[in-house]
Amino acid sequence: VTSHQKDKTCGAFWFNPTETFVDIFSKAEDRNVNFISESGLIDLMLLPGPDPPSVINQYKDLTGPPPMPPYFSLGFHQCKWNYRNERDVLSVDQGFEEHDIPYDVIWLDIEHTDQKKYFTWDKTNFPNPVQMQENILAHGRKMVAIVDPHIKKDDSYYIYREAKERNYFIKDSSGNTFEGWCWPGKSSYLDFTSESVRQWWGDQFSLKNYQGSTDSLYIWNDMNEPSVFDGPEVTMKKDCRSIENIEHREWHNLYGMYMQRATFEGLERRGGSSSGQGNAILRPFVLSRSFAPGSQRWGAIWTGDNEANWEHLKISVPMLLSMSVSGLSFVGADV
């Protein structure tokens, strides 16, 4: 939070990833702030200012600065749920060309995958993903594909099978692999608080491992609160356990950031050509829906699904401005 007067500004940073309530009380010229967190340590940092830029820089010093984004990511993005097949994607791309409408990136939602299994392609509707990406790139454009944290429970799915063998999934309170319901149906969730899991996850984005990807393909991490359709408040039970046997309640609000970090670092290590050889990508692009203090180090944030109406467009303006002055400089909303 920040407190601003005509001649001075200061701030306070309450670092606690558990469920937290912030109450602001005003009485005459006084304002009081109450932080109420379910668990964790009292970790309060004061930002003395004395002006707004100083407070933002002090917060940046604590949580890290954002990287320079790739140039293309500052342009126009085209996304919908959902493009039916490669012909549909290329038809949209060609339509923008014919009508001379500027756009820089086209996005693929979940239906491009094989039965909602990430790092795969629907072989009927997207049989030639590399050629599709190269056709888009020929017009100077990039592509972004969705990769969510819920992993379809299917022993024939190599990501699920390997994560299960490595014991990389979050556990329930009884010590069994946690299972929840999301887009693919019954799913398990990777423990991104583990450095080993993050390293393994990032490796999946190499051109060798992510079959059908190219170095013009970037990533969208959605549903990473994490969303669990049959869970309390549509998320994970608080008594689930990490690999280190720490309850989910203690790190819930860090989950999305750790996933975005793992993805970002994987793209940094990704080879710079379709053959898997070449220089690493210097400026990855990863969009996340969930975020925490420090998320600005790992990519962009967007405000989630909305409706195409003026009221939602109006609400998005103060949301994005508030996020921007809270350290998250690369933020956006659906239009």
Salt bridges, closest charged atoms under 4 A:
GLU19 OE1 - LYS238 NZ 2.39
GLU38 OE1 - LYS238 NZ 3.07
GLU38 OE2 - ARG249 NH1 2.60
ASP88 OD2 - ARG84 NH1 3.94
ASP93 OD2 - HIS139 ND1 2.63
ASP93 OD1 - ARG141 NH1 2.84
GLU97 OE2 - ARG141 NH2 2.73
GLU111 OE1 - LYS116 NZ 3.57
ASP114 OD2 - LYS117 NZ 3.84
ASP148 OD2 - HIS150 NE2 3.73
ASP154 OD2 - LYS117 NZ 3.64
ASP155 OD1 - LYS164 NZ 3.70
GLU162 OE2 - ARG166 NE 3.08
GLU179 OE2 - LYS153 NZ 2.69
GLU179 OE1 - LYS186 NZ 3.89
ASP203 OD1 - ARG269 NH2 2.98
ASP222 OD1 - ARG289 NE 3.41
GLU225 OE2 - ARG289 NE 2.77
GLU247 OE2 - ARG241 NH2 3.71
GLU247 OE1 - ARG249 NE 2.81
GLU265 OE2 - ARG261 NE 3.07
